[in-house]
């Protein structure tokens, strides 16, 4: 099984951006070329999955279908009339927080002295999805900055890898993007104000029991 050198696979892309209104990172796969680019929605994925939009060399496709029964048994929902999608989306996100030591109360140096990275993965299976499910293929992530003693977070670096993966024949189309947030202070984790929360005292209740006491004569 092979991908055409010039094929519809070239129209597979991704989008990664910061939504300034919700202070979140939005990322998802896309399909299209030039100005005609849209999210990899349910309609497009259905055309890819049934071959109306071919991404692979279909001259070899008949041999690939030899394992269809095993494929349905592995990924199906038990309904022999419901064929699971061969293509799925696997999103991988690496979020690196870069810190610099505080020189005084107003500024920190420009050299990164400490960093840590969080990794996130989610799989999007289009099987049995409906239009009513909305934009399930779009993922939202909200970074948060952990406190570091005497250090300020100077930047957040986000690396996004998206796999359009065929579970039937193991073809993997990979797209990557990255971005840097140089003013990350809006992502500082804030504490929840709990001073108006009603506190309840919980007391263990002991069940009554009959006690027999013997009094000596």
C-alpha positions in Angstrom: 0.0 0.0 0.0 1.5 3.3 -1.0 0.6 7.0 -1.1 0.6 8.8 -4.5 3.6 11.2 -4.9 1.1 13.9 -5.9 -2.2 13.0 -4.2 -5.0 14.2 -2.1 -2.8 13.5 0.9 -1.0 16.8 0.1 -4.3 18.5 1.1 -4.1 17.2 4.7 -3.0 20.0 7.0 -3.4 21.2 10.5 -4.3 24.5 12.3 -2.8 25.6 15.6 -3.6 29.0 17.1 -4.3 30.9 20.3 -7.9 32.0 20.9 -7.3 35.4 22.7 -11.0 35.6 23.7 -11.0 32.3 25.7 -7.3 32.2 26.5 -7.0 28.7 25.1 -5.1 26.9 22.4 -7.1 25.5 19.5 -5.8 22.7 17.2 -7.3 20.4 14.7 -6.6 18.7 11.3 -7.7 20.4 8.0 -8.3 19.4 4.4 -8.0 21.6 1.4 -5.7 23.7 -0.7 -5.1 27.5 -0.9 -8.2 29.4 0.2 -10.4 26.3 0.2 -9.2 24.9 3.6 -11.6 23.7 6.2 -11.5 21.5 9.3 -11.4 17.7 8.7 -15.1 17.4 9.4 -17.4 14.5 9.3 -18.4 14.9 5.7 -14.8 15.0 4.5 -13.7 12.1 6.6 -16.5 10.0 5.3 -15.3 10.7 1.7 -11.8 9.8 2.7 -12.8 6.6 4.4 -14.9 5.2 1.6 -12.4 6.2 -1.1 -14.3 9.1 -2.7 -11.3 11.2 -1.7 -8.5 8.7 -2.3 -5.4 9.1 -0.2 -3.7 5.8 -1.1 -3.0 3.8 -4.2 -6.3 1.9 -4.6 -4.8 -0.5 -7.2 -3.6 -2.3 -4.1 -6.8 -1.8 -2.1 -8.5 -5.2 -2.8 -5.7 -7.0 -1.1 -5.9 -4.7 1.9 -9.6 -5.6 2.3 -8.7 -9.2 3.0 -8.6 -8.5 6.7 -11.9 -6.6 6.8 -13.7 -9.2 9.0 -10.9 -9.1 11.6 -10.9 -5.3 11.4 -14.6 -5.1 12.2 -14.2 -7.6 15.0 -11.4 -5.5 16.5 -12.8 -2.0 16.1 -16.5 -2.5 15.6 -19.2 -2.1 18.2 -20.6 -5.6 17.8 -23.0 -4.6 15.0 -21.9 -6.5 11.8 -23.8 -3.8 9.7 -21.7 -1.0 11.3 -18.3 -0.7 9.7 -15.8 1.3 11.8 -13.8 4.1 10.2 -10.5 3.0 8.9 -9.0 6.4 9.3 -8.7 8.1 12.7 -6.9 11.2 14.0 -4.3 11.1 16.7 -3.3 14.4 18.2 -0.1 14.8 20.2 0.6 18.1 22.1 3.9 19.0 23.9 3.7 22.1 26.0 7.0 23.5 27.4 7.1 26.2 30.0 10.3 28.2 30.1 11.3 30.0 33.3 13.9 32.6 34.2 15.2 33.5 37.6 13.9 36.8 39.1 16.6 39.4 39.5 14.3 41.9 41.3 10.7 42.3 41.9 10.0 43.9 38.5 12.0 41.9 36.0 13.8 38.7 35.3 16.7 37.8 33.1 16.2 36.7 29.5 18.1 33.4 29.8 16.0 30.3 30.3 17.1 28.6 33.5 14.4 26.0 34.0 11.7 24.4 31.9 9.3 21.5 32.0 7.1 19.9 29.4 3.6 18.4 29.6 2.5 15.9 27.0 -1.1 15.3 25.9 -2.6 12.8 23.4 -6.1 12.3 22.2 -7.6 10.1 19.6 -10.6 11.1 17.5 -12.6 8.2 16.0 -15.3 9.4 13.5 -17.2 6.1 13.7 -20.9 6.5 14.5 -20.5 10.3 14.7 -23.3 12.5 13.5 -23.7 16.1 12.5 -25.4 16.7 15.8 -22.1 16.0 17.6 -20.8 19.3 16.4 -17.2 20.2 16.1 -15.9 17.1 18.0 -12.8 17.1 15.8 -11.6 20.4 17.2 -9.6 20.2 20.4 -9.2 23.0 23.0 -6.4 23.2 25.5 -5.8 25.7 28.3 -2.2 26.0 29.6 -1.5 26.9 33.1 1.7 28.1 34.7 2.9 26.4 37.8 4.6 28.5 40.4 8.4 28.2 40.7 10.2 29.8 43.6 11.9 33.0 42.6 11.2 32.4 38.9 9.0 33.9 36.2 7.6 32.0 33.3 9.0 33.8 30.2 7.4 31.8 27.4 5.3 28.8 26.5 6.4 26.7 23.5 3.7 24.4 21.9 4.5 21.6 19.5 1.6 19.9 17.8 1.9 16.6 15.9 -1.2 15.3 14.1 -1.5 11.7 12.7 -4.1 10.8 10.2 -3.8 7.1 10.7 -5.3 4.2 8.8 -6.0 1.3 11.1 -6.5 -1.1 8.2 -3.1 -0.8 6.6 -1.0 1.3 9.1 -0.5 4.2 6.7 0.3 7.3 8.8 0.1 10.8 7.4 1.8 13.2 9.9 1.6 17.0 10.0 3.4 19.2 12.6 3.2 22.8 13.7 4.5 24.9 16.6 4.0 28.2 18.3 5.5 30.4 21.0 3.5 32.4 23.5 5.9 35.1 24.7 3.6 36.8 27.2 2.1 33.9 29.1 1.0 35.8 32.2 -2.7 35.3 31.5 -2.2 31.6 32.0 -1.0 31.9 35.6 -3.1 29.5 37.7 -5.4 31.5 39.9 -6.9 30.3 43.2 -10.6 29.9 43.6 -12.2 32.3 46.1 -13.9 30.1 48.7 -14.7 32.7 51.4 -18.4 32.7 50.5 -18.7 28.9 50.3 -20.9 27.3 53.0 -19.0 24.8 55.1 -20.9 21.8 56.4 -19.9 19.8 59.4 -20.2 16.1 58.8 -20.8 14.0 61.9 -20.7 10.2 61.8 -24.0 8.8 63.0 -23.8 5.8 65.3 -26.6 3.3 65.1 -28.4 2.5 68.4 -27.8 -1.0 69.8 -29.3 -2.9 72.6 -26.8 -3.3 75.5 -27.4 -6.0 78.1 -25.9 -5.2 81.5 -25.7 -7.7 84.3 -25.9 -6.2 87.8 -24.6 -8.4 90.5 -26.8 -9.1 93.5 
